[in-house]
């Protein structure tokens, strides 16, 4: 998680096979207002929290995402990360995006909006347009598991993804064990595991960081 390519909320890889029909049993998107709060750990050490607030109005979903991580080493903060994004979806497709990130002193600012037959992203130093219905790495929406590409809201890059279903497992949520289906999302450099429960939706994430450690999101 120490650069823009090793953070699980911000990475992607190429959908090679259609997902099994059991995917349709998962909660897709959000039809009512929801909040997802995750404790974030580096291996077994808590380093912060990532929160997603979803406001639903008709066919629109307004999503605010806030992440704050700090990695301490011998009482010194060795790494600090702050990210906030505001996303507007209509019928599951991205309409607007505004994000700011401070990645241990490296800053990003991304703005985007829907245009005819696509989505336009302004990264500050350049502008790019993508065709079709664009989705971000919105893990709360299991429909992203059927996408061949996802937009990285930190960098404004559209990244290819590859997804496979790995079966049902037991996952701890607030002190209780629940059954959740694990999906493996593979990028050019990383493997990200995502767990979804039929009732609770997204409940867990685990990813290698590319640095020999594992980043874990644990649902609160």
Buried (B, 14 or more C-beta within 10 A) or exposed (E): BBEBBBBBBBBBBBBEEEBEEEBEEBBBBBEEEBEBEBBBBBEEEEBBBBBBBBBBEEEEBBBBBBBBBBBEEEEEEEBBBBBBBBBBBBEBBBBBBBBBBBBBEEEBEBBBBBEEEBBBBBBEEEEEEBEEBBBBBBBBBBBBBBBBBBBBBBBBBBBBBBBBBEEEBEBEBEEEEBEBBBBBBBBEEBBBBBBBBEEBBBBBBBBBBBEEBBBBBBBE
